[in-house]
Amino acid sequence: MTISLGQYIPTKSVVHRADPRTKFLAMIGYMVAVMLIETFIGYGIATLFVISVYLVAKLPMKYVFKSIRPVIYIVLFTMLINLFIHDGHTVWFSWRFITIYKESVFYCIKIMLRVILLVMGASVLTYTTASTSLTDGLESLMSPLKIIRFPAHDIAMMMSIALRFIPTFADELDRIVKAQMARGADFDSKNIIKKVRSYIPVLIPLFVSAWRRAADLANAMNARGYRGGEGRTKYRVLKFTLIDLVMAIIMILFISLIVILRILL
């Protein structure tokens, strides 16, 4: 089982060299723009844009598919539900109590495109940003909240650790499932109830493993003298460069184009 969300793919690209704060804000801007899209032209532009980012970041195209693989079943389930509950005017198929409208089909396709584009955009952030840089960037963005005693460093550290542990736990789940299959567990049953029951024995060892890894991480941080963000200095000081300016301009142009398309179309 391979989950790409949370993985860092080191390549020597301009996207990797950009300030993590710029990338985080760009990701938020991109997500807002995707949520504003209402036409297939807009989805086409957004698709070309995010694929271009993958190419500029020198990320192998296989990671495009890896980023969306974990949400495929969720997307299909959501589409199936909306296909029958979303009303329309033009009937494409009708049989007994089942009626499928043209508008429902288009609506489901838009949901699929929107979710896929959002996941692809979010994955770029973790693919191109190291864990320490991501923590420093989030802490810097939340630093104004320190005035009200908001634990910006601690929250940023927890978010970063949680994100980076996703692929670790996915690998651990895969190892436990294979061990259970070697003992005769059936995870390929078409019966949903049996399949759910097969995963119940997996939860306990997975929880124990997660607890053990968390304890090991806590001991390692204590051994290195970690005491929170108070008084800590940075080995690498974040600073904006020309790359960040260019990235900001490109994002502003992209968002502006999406807004214009929403107004005109």
ABEGO torsion letter per residue (X at the ends): XBBABGBBBBBBBAAAABBAAAAAAAAAAAAAAAAABABAAAAAAAAAAAAAAAAAAGBBAAAAAAAAAAAAAAAAAAAAAAAAABBBABBABBBEABBBBAAAAAAAAAAAAAAAAAAAAAAAAAAABBAAAAAAAAAAAAAAAAAAGBBAAAAAAAAAAAAAAAAAAAAAAAAAAAAAAAAGBBAABABAAAAAAAAAAAAAAAAAAAAAAAAAAAAAAAAAGBAEABGBBBABBBBBBAAAAAAAAAAAAAAAAAAAAAAAX
